[in-house]
Amino acid sequence: MSIEVGSKLQGKVTGITNFGAFVELPDGKTGLVHISEVADNYVKDINEHLSQGDQVEVKVINVGDDGKIGLSIKKAKENYGRRPQKPRKPAESFEQKMNRFMKDSEDRLASLKKHTESKRGGRGAKRG
């Protein structure tokens, strides 16, 4: 069985270092899952995600000329690269947008007038 870039395989974690985990592949070869390829989020301590002897699904991301095999756990997942869809709210009509804008604008103007008039006032402050 030859190992090709893009293939998904089952493997067993045989060693853990501070920069990644070594995974033994079905044909007896060993590849490295770099710490950045373990999970979708930031991994500070790889031991929180993997331990020696774990069975993992990996994807081959590169095979070096020297025989080194680069693996990824996060890219082996089915939904890798897909962003979750946010539910869309129905689009507002122009009239609805304009009404909302006018209401916000009037509220802001009223608030502004209230605050500026109180600062200008005081006894005998009128100029003529």
N, CA, C and O atoms as a GROMACS GRO file, in nm:
protein
  512
    1MET      N    1   0.085  -0.119   0.000
    1MET     CA    2   0.000   0.000   0.000
    1MET      C    3   0.089   0.125   0.000
    1MET      O    4   0.165   0.147   0.094
    2SER      N    5   0.079   0.204  -0.105
    2SER     CA    6   0.161   0.325  -0.110
    2SER      C    7   0.085   0.441  -0.047
    2SER      O    8  -0.038   0.448  -0.053
    3ILE      N    9   0.159   0.529   0.013
    3ILE     CA   10   0.100   0.645   0.081
    3ILE      C   11   0.103   0.762  -0.016
    3ILE      O   12   0.209   0.804  -0.062
    4GLU      N   13  -0.017   0.814  -0.047
    4GLU     CA   14  -0.028   0.924  -0.141
    4GLU      C   15  -0.086   1.046  -0.072
    4GLU      O   16  -0.167   1.033   0.021
    5VAL      N   17  -0.045   1.163  -0.117
    5VAL     CA   18  -0.098   1.288  -0.062
    5VAL      C   19  -0.249   1.293  -0.088
    5VAL      O   20  -0.295   1.268  -0.199
    6GLY      N   21  -0.324   1.325   0.016
    6GLY     CA   22  -0.469   1.335   0.006
    6GLY      C   23  -0.543   1.213   0.056
    6GLY      O   24  -0.664   1.219   0.074
    7SER      N   25  -0.473   1.102   0.078
    7SER     CA   26  -0.542   0.982   0.125
    7SER      C   27  -0.567   0.989   0.275
    7SER      O   28  -0.488   1.046   0.350
    8LYS      N   29  -0.680   0.929   0.316
    8LYS     CA   30  -0.715   0.924   0.459
    8LYS      C   31  -0.688   0.783   0.509
    8LYS      O   32  -0.724   0.684   0.445
    9LEU      N   33  -0.623   0.776   0.626
    9LEU     CA   34  -0.583   0.647   0.682
    9LEU      C   35  -0.613   0.644   0.832
    9LEU      O   36  -0.625   0.748   0.896
   10GLN      N   37  -0.623   0.523   0.886
   10GLN     CA   38  -0.633   0.505   1.030
   10GLN      C   39  -0.491   0.480   1.082
   10GLN      O   40  -0.413   0.409   1.019
   11GLY      N   41  -0.461   0.539   1.196
   11GLY     CA   42  -0.329   0.520   1.252
   11GLY      C   43  -0.333   0.517   1.403
   11GLY      O   44  -0.436   0.544   1.465
   12LYS      N   45  -0.219   0.483   1.462
   12LYS     CA   46  -0.208   0.473   1.607
   12LYS      C   47  -0.099   0.568   1.654
   12LYS      O   48   0.012   0.567   1.602
   13VAL      N   49  -0.132   0.650   1.755
   13VAL     CA   50  -0.034   0.744   1.810
   13VAL      C   51   0.073   0.663   1.884
   13VAL      O   52   0.043   0.592   1.980
   14THR      N   53   0.198   0.677   1.839
   14THR     CA   54   0.308   0.602   1.901
   14THR      C   55   0.398   0.689   1.986
   14THR      O   56   0.473   0.638   2.070
   15GLY      N   57   0.392   0.820   1.967
   15GLY     CA   58   0.477   0.909   2.046
   15GLY      C   59   0.425   1.051   2.042
   15GLY      O   60   0.367   1.094   1.942
   16ILE      N   61   0.447   1.123   2.152
   16ILE     CA   62   0.401   1.262   2.160
   16ILE      C   63   0.520   1.349   2.201
   16ILE      O   64   0.593   1.317   2.294
   17THR      N   65   0.536   1.460   2.128
   17THR     CA   66   0.640   1.557   2.162
   17THR      C   67   0.573   1.692   2.181
   17THR      O   68   0.452   1.704   2.165
   18ASN      N   69   0.652   1.793   2.215
   18ASN     CA   70   0.592   1.926   2.234
   18ASN      C   71   0.556   1.992   2.101
   18ASN      O   72   0.488   2.094   2.102
   19PHE      N   73   0.599   1.937   1.988
   19PHE     CA   74   0.568   1.996   1.857
   19PHE      C   75   0.472   1.912   1.774
   19PHE      O   76   0.436   1.952   1.664
   20GLY      N   77   0.430   1.797   1.824
   20GLY     CA   78   0.338   1.714   1.748
   20GLY      C   79   0.331   1.572   1.800
   20GLY      O   80   0.376   1.542   1.910
   21ALA      N   81   0.271   1.485   1.716
   21ALA     CA   82   0.256   1.345   1.754
   21ALA      C   83   0.297   1.256   1.638
   21ALA      O   84   0.270   1.287   1.522
   22PHE      N   85   0.362   1.147   1.670
   22PHE     CA   86   0.400   1.049   1.569
   22PHE      C   87   0.291   0.944   1.561
   22PHE      O   88   0.245   0.891   1.662
   23VAL      N   89   0.250   0.914   1.436
   23VAL     CA   90   0.140   0.820   1.414
   23VAL      C   91   0.191   0.708   1.324
   23VAL      O   92   0.246   0.732   1.217
   24GLU      N   93   0.170   0.582   1.370
   24GLU     CA   94   0.206   0.467   1.290
   24GLU      C   95   0.092   0.435   1.196
   24GLU      O   96  -0.023   0.418   1.239
   25LEU      N   97   0.123   0.427   1.068
   25LEU     CA   98   0.024   0.402   0.964
   25LEU      C   99   0.010   0.251   0.940
   25LEU      O  100   0.095   0.174   0.985
   26PRO      N  101  -0.096   0.207   0.869
   26PRO     CA  102  -0.119   0.064   0.850
   26PRO      C  103  -0.003  -0.014   0.789
   26PRO      O  104   0.014  -0.132   0.821
   27ASP      N  105   0.077   0.046   0.703
   27ASP     CA  106   0.187  -0.027   0.639
   27ASP      C  107   0.315  -0.029   0.723
   27ASP      O  108   0.419  -0.076   0.678
   28GLY      N  109   0.306   0.023   0.846
   28GLY     CA  110   0.422   0.020   0.934
   28GLY      C  111   0.505   0.147   0.932
   28GLY      O  112   0.592   0.165   1.017
   29LYS      N  113   0.479   0.236   0.836
   29LYS     CA  114   0.552   0.362   0.832
   29LYS      C  115   0.497   0.457   0.938
   29LYS      O  116   0.383   0.443   0.983
   30THR      N  117   0.579   0.554   0.976
   30THR     CA  118   0.539   0.652   1.077
   30THR      C  119   0.540   0.790   1.015
   30THR      O  120   0.630   0.826   0.940
   31GLY      N  121   0.438   0.869   1.050
   31GLY     CA  122   0.428   1.007   1.003
   31GLY      C  123   0.411   1.099   1.122
   31GLY      O  124   0.383   1.054   1.233
   32LEU      N  125   0.427   1.228   1.098
   32LEU     CA  126   0.416   1.328   1.203
   32LEU      C  127   0.292   1.414   1.182
   32LEU      O  128   0.269   1.467   1.073
   33VAL      N  129   0.213   1.428   1.289
   33VAL     CA  130   0.104   1.524   1.290
   33VAL      C  131   0.157   1.644   1.368
   33VAL      O  132   0.174   1.637   1.490
   34HIS      N  133   0.183   1.754   1.297
   34HIS     CA  134   0.233   1.874   1.364
   34HIS      C  135   0.125   1.926   1.458
   34HIS      O  136   0.006   1.905   1.432
   35ILE      N  137   0.163   1.993   1.564
   35ILE     CA  138   0.069   2.043   1.664
   35ILE      C  139  -0.037   2.135   1.602
   35ILE      O  140  -0.150   2.142   1.651
   36SER      N  141  -0.002   2.205   1.494
   36SER     CA  142  -0.097   2.295   1.428
   36SER      C  143  -0.201   2.218   1.346
   36SER      O  144  -0.300   2.277   1.301
   37GLU      N  145  -0.180   2.089   1.326
   37GLU     CA  146  -0.271   2.007   1.246
   37GLU      C  147  -0.356   1.913   1.332
   37GLU      O  148  -0.422   1.824   1.279
   38VAL      N  149  -0.354   1.934   1.464
   38VAL     CA  150  -0.429   1.846   1.554
   38VAL      C  151  -0.576   1.886   1.563
   38VAL      O  152  -0.664   1.800   1.557
   39ALA      N  153  -0.603   2.016   1.578
   39ALA     CA  154  -0.741   2.062   1.596
   39ALA      C  155  -0.761   2.194   1.523
   39ALA      O  156  -0.665   2.261   1.484
   40ASP      N  157  -0.889   2.230   1.504
   40ASP     CA  158  -0.923   2.354   1.434
   40ASP      C  159  -0.885   2.477   1.515
   40ASP      O  160  -0.856   2.583   1.459
   41ASN      N  161  -0.885   2.465   1.646
   41ASN     CA  162  -0.850   2.579   1.732
   41ASN      C  163  -0.705   2.568   1.777
   41ASN      O  164  -0.638   2.468   1.750
   42TYR      N  165  -0.658   2.671   1.848
   42TYR     CA  166  -0.519   2.674   1.895
   42TYR      C  167  -0.494   2.564   1.997
   42TYR      O  168  -0.573   2.546   2.090
   43VAL      N  169  -0.386   2.490   1.980
   43VAL     CA  170  -0.350   2.382   2.071
   43VAL      C  171  -0.225   2.424   2.148
   43VAL      O  172  -0.116   2.434   2.091
   44LYS      N  173  -0.242   2.448   2.279
   44LYS     CA  174  -0.128   2.485   2.362
   44LYS      C  175  -0.055   2.360   2.409
   44LYS      O  176   0.068   2.353   2.405
   45ASP      N  177  -0.133   2.262   2.455
   45ASP     CA  178  -0.074   2.136   2.504
   45ASP      C  179  -0.136   2.021   2.426
   45ASP      O  180  -0.256   1.996   2.436
   46ILE      N  181  -0.055   1.952   2.349
   46ILE     CA  182  -0.106   1.843   2.265
   46ILE      C  183  -0.162   1.728   2.348
   46ILE      O  184  -0.246   1.652   2.301
   47ASN      N  185  -0.115   1.716   2.472
   47ASN     CA  186  -0.162   1.608   2.558
   47ASN      C  187  -0.310   1.622   2.596
   47ASN      O  188  -0.372   1.526   2.641
   48GLU      N  189  -0.365   1.741   2.579
   48GLU     CA  190  -0.508   1.761   2.606
   48GLU      C  191  -0.593   1.703   2.493
   48GLU      O  192  -0.713   1.683   2.510
   49HIS      N  193  -0.532   1.676   2.377
   49HIS     CA  194  -0.606   1.626   2.261
   49HIS      C  195  -0.573   1.481   2.227
   49HIS      O  196  -0.659   1.406   2.181
   50LEU      N  197  -0.449   1.442   2.251
   50LEU     CA  198  -0.405   1.308   2.213
   50LEU      C  199  -0.327   1.243   2.326
   50LEU      O  200  -0.268   1.311   2.410
   51SER      N  201  -0.329   1.112   2.326
   51SER     CA  202  -0.241   1.038   2.418
   51SER      C  203  -0.188   0.916   2.344
   51SER      O  204  -0.245   0.872   2.244
   52GLN      N  205  -0.080   0.863   2.394
   52GLN     CA  206  -0.014   0.752   2.328
   52GLN      C  207  -0.109   0.632   2.323
   52GLN      O  208  -0.173   0.599   2.423
   53GLY      N  209  -0.117   0.567   2.206
   53GLY     CA  210  -0.204   0.452   2.189
   53GLY      C  211  -0.339   0.485   2.127
   53GLY      O  212  -0.414   0.394   2.092
   54ASP      N  213  -0.372   0.614   2.113
   54ASP     CA  214  -0.500   0.654   2.053
   54ASP      C  215  -0.506   0.612   1.906
   54ASP      O  216  -0.406   0.619   1.834
   55GLN      N  217  -0.624   0.568   1.863
   55GLN     CA  218  -0.648   0.541   1.721
   55GLN      C  219  -0.705   0.670   1.661
   55GLN      O  220  -0.802   0.724   1.712
   56VAL      N  221  -0.644   0.718   1.554
   56VAL     CA  222  -0.688   0.843   1.493
   56VAL      C  223  -0.699   0.826   1.341
   56VAL      O  224  -0.630   0.744   1.281
   57GLU      N  225  -0.787   0.908   1.282
   57GLU     CA  226  -0.794   0.914   1.136
   57GLU      C  227  -0.709   1.034   1.094
   57GLU      O  228  -0.724   1.144   1.148
   58VAL      N  229  -0.621   1.012   0.998
   58VAL     CA  230  -0.532   1.117   0.952
   58VAL      C  231  -0.540   1.129   0.801
   58VAL      O  232  -0.577   1.035   0.731
   59LYS      N  233  -0.504   1.248   0.753
   59LYS     CA  234  -0.495   1.271   0.609
   59LYS      C  235  -0.350   1.302   0.576
   59LYS      O  236  -0.285   1.378   0.648
   60VAL      N  237  -0.300   1.243   0.471
   60VAL     CA  238  -0.162   1.267   0.429
   60VAL      C  239  -0.158   1.402   0.358
   60VAL      O  240  -0.226   1.422   0.257
   61ILE      N  241  -0.079   1.496   0.413
   61ILE     CA  242  -0.073   1.629   0.351
   61ILE      C  243   0.056   1.651   0.272
   61ILE      O  244   0.062   1.737   0.184
   62ASN      N  245   0.160   1.573   0.303
   62ASN     CA  246   0.279   1.579   0.220
   62ASN      C  247   0.368   1.458   0.247
   62ASN      O  248   0.366   1.399   0.355
   63VAL      N  249   0.446   1.423   0.145
   63VAL     CA  250   0.546   1.317   0.156
   63VAL      C  251   0.675   1.375   0.102
   63VAL      O  252   0.686   1.407  -0.016
   64GLY      N  253   0.774   1.388   0.191
   64GLY     CA  254   0.900   1.449   0.151
   64GLY      C  255   0.988   1.355   0.071
   64GLY      O  256   0.967   1.233   0.070
   65ASP      N  257   1.087   1.413   0.002
   65ASP     CA  258   1.182   1.333  -0.076
   65ASP      C  259   1.262   1.240   0.015
   65ASP      O  260   1.309   1.134  -0.027
   66ASP      N  261   1.277   1.283   0.140
   66ASP     CA  262   1.353   1.202   0.237
   66ASP      C  263   1.267   1.096   0.303
   66ASP      O  264   1.314   1.024   0.392
   67GLY      N  265   1.140   1.084   0.261
   67GLY     CA  266   1.052   0.980   0.316
   67GLY      C  267   0.968   1.026   0.434
   67GLY      O  268   0.886   0.948   0.485
   68LYS      N  269   0.985   1.149   0.479
   68LYS     CA  270   0.906   1.198   0.592
   68LYS      C  271   0.762   1.222   0.546
   68LYS      O  272   0.738   1.276   0.439
   69ILE      N  273   0.669   1.180   0.631
   69ILE     CA  274   0.527   1.189   0.596
   69ILE      C  275   0.461   1.291   0.689
   69ILE      O  276   0.466   1.277   0.811
   70GLY      N  277   0.399   1.393   0.629
   70GLY     CA  278   0.326   1.494   0.705
   70GLY      C  279   0.179   1.457   0.710
   70GLY      O  280   0.118   1.429   0.606
   71LEU      N  281   0.121   1.457   0.830
   71LEU     CA  282  -0.017   1.416   0.847
   71LEU      C  283  -0.099   1.527   0.912
   71LEU      O  284  -0.045   1.618   0.974
   72SER      N  285  -0.231   1.517   0.897
   72SER     CA  286  -0.321   1.614   0.959
   72SER      C  287  -0.443   1.540   1.012
   72SER      O  288  -0.504   1.459   0.942
   73ILE      N  289  -0.479   1.569   1.137
   73ILE     CA  290  -0.602   1.514   1.195
   73ILE      C  291  -0.719   1.605   1.160
   73ILE      O  292  -0.828   1.556   1.127
   74LYS      N  293  -0.698   1.736   1.168
   74LYS     CA  294  -0.810   1.828   1.144
   74LYS      C  295  -0.858   1.824   0.999
   74LYS      O  296  -0.977   1.840   0.974
   75LYS      N  297  -0.769   1.801   0.904
   75LYS     CA  298  -0.809   1.795   0.763
   75LYS      C  299  -0.873   1.662   0.727
   75LYS      O  300  -0.933   1.650   0.620
   76ALA      N  301  -0.861   1.562   0.814
   76ALA     CA  302  -0.923   1.432   0.790
   76ALA      C  303  -1.071   1.434   0.824
   76ALA      O  304  -1.145   1.345   0.784
   77LYS      N  305  -1.115   1.535   0.898
   77LYS     CA  306  -1.256   1.543   0.936
   77LYS      C  307  -1.340   1.578   0.814
   77LYS      O  308  -1.296   1.650   0.725
   78GLU      N  309  -1.463   1.524   0.811
   78GLU     CA  310  -1.553   1.542   0.697
   78GLU      C  311  -1.585   1.689   0.670
   78GLU      O  312  -1.586   1.732   0.555
   79ASN      N  313  -1.610   1.766   0.776
   79ASN     CA  314  -1.657   1.903   0.758
   79ASN      C  315  -1.544   2.005   0.762
   79ASN      O  316  -1.570   2.123   0.786
   80TYR      N  317  -1.419   1.964   0.740
   80TYR     CA  318  -1.307   2.058   0.743
   80TYR      C  319  -1.320   2.159   0.631
   80TYR      O  320  -1.347   2.123   0.516
   81GLY      N  321  -1.301   2.287   0.663
   81GLY     CA  322  -1.302   2.393   0.564
   81GLY      C  323  -1.439   2.453   0.538
   81GLY      O  324  -1.450   2.556   0.472
   82ARG      N  325  -1.543   2.390   0.590
   82ARG     CA  326  -1.677   2.445   0.573
   82ARG      C  327  -1.710   2.532   0.692
   82ARG      O  328  -1.691   2.492   0.807
   83ARG      N  329  -1.759   2.649   0.663
   83ARG     CA  330  -1.800   2.739   0.770
   83ARG      C  331  -1.945   2.714   0.803
   83ARG      O  332  -2.026   2.691   0.713
   84PRO      N  333  -1.980   2.718   0.932
   84PRO     CA  334  -2.121   2.697   0.965
   84PRO      C  335  -2.206   2.810   0.908
   84PRO      O  336  -2.169   2.927   0.914
   85GLN      N  337  -2.319   2.773   0.854
   85GLN     CA  338  -2.409   2.871   0.794
   85GLN      C  339  -2.488   2.942   0.903
   85GLN      O  340  -2.548   2.878   0.988
   86LYS      N  341  -2.487   3.074   0.899
   86LYS     CA  342  -2.567   3.153   0.992
   86LYS      C  343  -2.706   3.168   0.933
   86LYS      O  344  -2.721   3.190   0.813
   87PRO      N  345  -2.808   3.154   1.017
   87PRO     CA  346  -2.942   3.174   0.961
   87PRO      C  347  -2.959   3.320   0.919
   87PRO      O  348  -2.927   3.412   0.994
   88ARG      N  349  -3.009   3.340   0.801
   88ARG     CA  350  -3.026   3.476   0.748
   88ARG      C  351  -3.163   3.528   0.786
   88ARG      O  352  -3.263   3.457   0.776
   89LYS      N  353  -3.165   3.653   0.830
   89LYS     CA  354  -3.294   3.714   0.856
   89LYS      C  355  -3.344   3.775   0.725
   89LYS      O  356  -3.264   3.815   0.640
   90PRO      N  357  -3.476   3.781   0.709
   90PRO     CA  358  -3.528   3.834   0.584
   90PRO      C  359  -3.481   3.977   0.559
   90PRO      O  360  -3.466   4.056   0.652
   91ALA      N  361  -3.458   4.008   0.436
   91ALA     CA  362  -3.406   4.140   0.399
   91ALA      C  363  -3.512   4.248   0.426
   91ALA      O  364  -3.631   4.229   0.401
   92GLU      N  365  -3.464   4.360   0.479
   92GLU     CA  366  -3.554   4.474   0.504
   92GLU      C  367  -3.581   4.548   0.374
   92GLU      O  368  -3.494   4.559   0.288
   93SER      N  369  -3.702   4.599   0.361
   93SER     CA  370  -3.732   4.681   0.244
   93SER      C  371  -3.670   4.819   0.266
   93SER      O  372  -3.630   4.853   0.377
   94PHE      N  373  -3.664   4.897   0.160
   94PHE     CA  374  -3.607   5.031   0.170
   94PHE      C  375  -3.686   5.116   0.268
   94PHE      O  376  -3.628   5.192   0.346
   95GLU      N  377  -3.819   5.103   0.265
   95GLU     CA  378  -3.904   5.182   0.354
   95GLU      C  379  -3.877   5.148   0.501
   95GLU      O  380  -3.873   5.236   0.586
   96GLN      N  381  -3.859   5.018   0.529
   96GLN     CA  382  -3.831   4.977   0.666
   96GLN      C  383  -3.696   5.032   0.713
   96GLN      O  384  -3.684   5.080   0.826
   97LYS      N  385  -3.596   5.026   0.627
   97LYS     CA  386  -3.465   5.081   0.661
   97LYS      C  387  -3.473   5.231   0.687
   97LYS      O  388  -3.414   5.282   0.782
   98MET      N  389  -3.547   5.300   0.600
   98MET     CA  390  -3.560   5.445   0.612
   98MET      C  391  -3.633   5.482   0.742
   98MET      O  392  -3.592   5.574   0.811
   99ASN      N  393  -3.740   5.410   0.774
   99ASN     CA  394  -3.814   5.436   0.898
   99ASN      C  395  -3.726   5.415   1.021
   99ASN      O  396  -3.729   5.494   1.115
  100ARG      N  397  -3.646   5.306   1.018
  100ARG     CA  398  -3.556   5.277   1.130
  100ARG      C  399  -3.450   5.387   1.143
  100ARG      O  400  -3.420   5.433   1.253
  101PHE      N  401  -3.395   5.430   1.029
  101PHE     CA  402  -3.295   5.537   1.029
  101PHE      C  403  -3.353   5.667   1.085
  101PHE      O  404  -3.290   5.733   1.168
  102MET      N  405  -3.473   5.704   1.040
  102MET     CA  406  -3.536   5.828   1.086
  102MET      C  407  -3.562   5.825   1.236
  102MET      O  408  -3.540   5.924   1.305
  103LYS      N  409  -3.610   5.711   1.286
  103LYS     CA  410  -3.638   5.699   1.430
  103LYS      C  411  -3.508   5.712   1.509
  103LYS      O  412  -3.503   5.785   1.608
  104ASP      N  413  -3.403   5.641   1.467
  104ASP     CA  414  -3.274   5.650   1.536
  104ASP      C  415  -3.220   5.793   1.531
  104ASP      O  416  -3.166   5.843   1.630
  105SER      N  417  -3.234   5.858   1.416
  105SER     CA  418  -3.185   5.993   1.400
  105SER      C  419  -3.258   6.091   1.492
  105SER      O  420  -3.195   6.175   1.556
  106GLU      N  421  -3.390   6.079   1.498
  106GLU     CA  422  -3.468   6.167   1.585
  106GLU      C  423  -3.432   6.145   1.732
  106GLU      O  424  -3.422   6.241   1.809
  107ASP      N  425  -3.414   6.019   1.771
  107ASP     CA  426  -3.376   5.988   1.909
  107ASP      C  427  -3.240   6.050   1.943
  107ASP      O  428  -3.222   6.107   2.051
  108ARG      N  429  -3.146   6.039   1.852
  108ARG     CA  430  -3.013   6.095   1.877
  108ARG      C  431  -3.016   6.247   1.884
  108ARG      O  432  -2.951   6.307   1.970
  109LEU      N  433  -3.092   6.310   1.796
  109LEU     CA  434  -3.104   6.456   1.799
  109LEU      C  435  -3.167   6.504   1.928
  109LEU      O  436  -3.122   6.603   1.987
  110ALA      N  437  -3.272   6.435   1.973
  110ALA     CA  438  -3.338   6.473   2.098
  110ALA      C  439  -3.242   6.460   2.216
  110ALA      O  440  -3.237   6.547   2.303
  111SER      N  441  -3.167   6.352   2.217
  111SER     CA  442  -3.070   6.331   2.325
  111SER      C  443  -2.961   6.438   2.321
  111SER      O  444  -2.922   6.490   2.426
  112LEU      N  445  -2.913   6.471   2.203
  112LEU     CA  446  -2.810   6.572   2.187
  112LEU      C  447  -2.859   6.709   2.233
  112LEU      O  448  -2.788   6.780   2.305
  113LYS      N  449  -2.981   6.747   2.192
  113LYS     CA  450  -3.037   6.876   2.233
  113LYS      C  451  -3.052   6.883   2.384
  113LYS      O  452  -3.022   6.985   2.445
  114LYS      N  453  -3.098   6.775   2.445
  114LYS     CA  454  -3.120   6.770   2.590
  114LYS      C  455  -2.989   6.793   2.665
  114LYS      O  456  -2.984   6.867   2.763
  115HIS      N  457  -2.884   6.730   2.618
  115HIS     CA  458  -2.755   6.741   2.688
  115HIS      C  459  -2.687   6.875   2.663
  115HIS      O  460  -2.621   6.926   2.753
  116THR      N  461  -2.699   6.932   2.545
  116THR     CA  462  -2.631   7.059   2.518
  116THR      C  463  -2.704   7.177   2.580
  116THR      O  464  -2.639   7.272   2.624
  117GLU      N  465  -2.837   7.174   2.586
  117GLU     CA  466  -2.912   7.284   2.645
  117GLU      C  467  -2.886   7.295   2.794
  117GLU      O  468  -2.881   7.405   2.849
  118SER      N  469  -2.870   7.183   2.861
  118SER     CA  470  -2.849   7.187   3.006
  118SER      C  471  -2.710   7.242   3.039
  118SER      O  472  -2.690   7.296   3.147
  119LYS      N  473  -2.614   7.229   2.950
  119LYS     CA  474  -2.478   7.278   2.976
  119LYS      C  475  -2.467   7.428   2.948
  119LYS      O  476  -2.384   7.495   3.009
  120ARG      N  477  -2.549   7.480   2.859
  120ARG     CA  478  -2.543   7.622   2.824
  120ARG      C  479  -2.618   7.708   2.926
  120ARG      O  480  -2.586   7.825   2.945
  121GLY      N  481  -2.716   7.650   2.988
  121GLY     CA  482  -2.807   7.727   3.073
  121GLY      C  483  -2.742   7.781   3.200
  121GLY      O  484  -2.620   7.783   3.213
  122GLY      N  485  -2.824   7.823   3.289
  122GLY     CA  486  -2.775   7.880   3.414
  122GLY      C  487  -2.836   8.017   3.430
  122GLY      O  488  -2.895   8.071   3.338
  123ARG      N  489  -2.820   8.075   3.550
  123ARG     CA  490  -2.884   8.202   3.576
  123ARG      C  491  -2.804   8.316   3.513
  123ARG      O  492  -2.682   8.324   3.527
  124GLY      N  493  -2.874   8.400   3.446
  124GLY     CA  494  -2.813   8.518   3.386
  124GLY      C  495  -2.722   8.490   3.269
  124GLY      O  496  -2.640   8.573   3.233
  125ALA      N  497  -2.736   8.374   3.209
  125ALA     CA  498  -2.648   8.339   3.100
  125ALA      C  499  -2.698   8.387   2.965
  125ALA      O  500  -2.629   8.373   2.864
  126LYS      N  501  -2.817   8.444   2.962
  126LYS     CA  502  -2.870   8.488   2.833
  126LYS      C  503  -2.798   8.612   2.784
  126LYS      O  504  -2.768   8.704   2.859
  127ARG      N  505  -2.772   8.611   2.657
  127ARG     CA  506  -2.705   8.727   2.596
  127ARG      C  507  -2.804   8.794   2.504
  127ARG      O  508  -2.886   8.727   2.442
  128GLY      N  509  -2.798   8.918   2.494
  128GLY     CA  510  -2.898   8.987   2.416
  128GLY      C  511  -2.853   9.074   2.311
  128GLY      O  512  -2.934   9.135   2.242
   0.00000   0.00000   0.00000
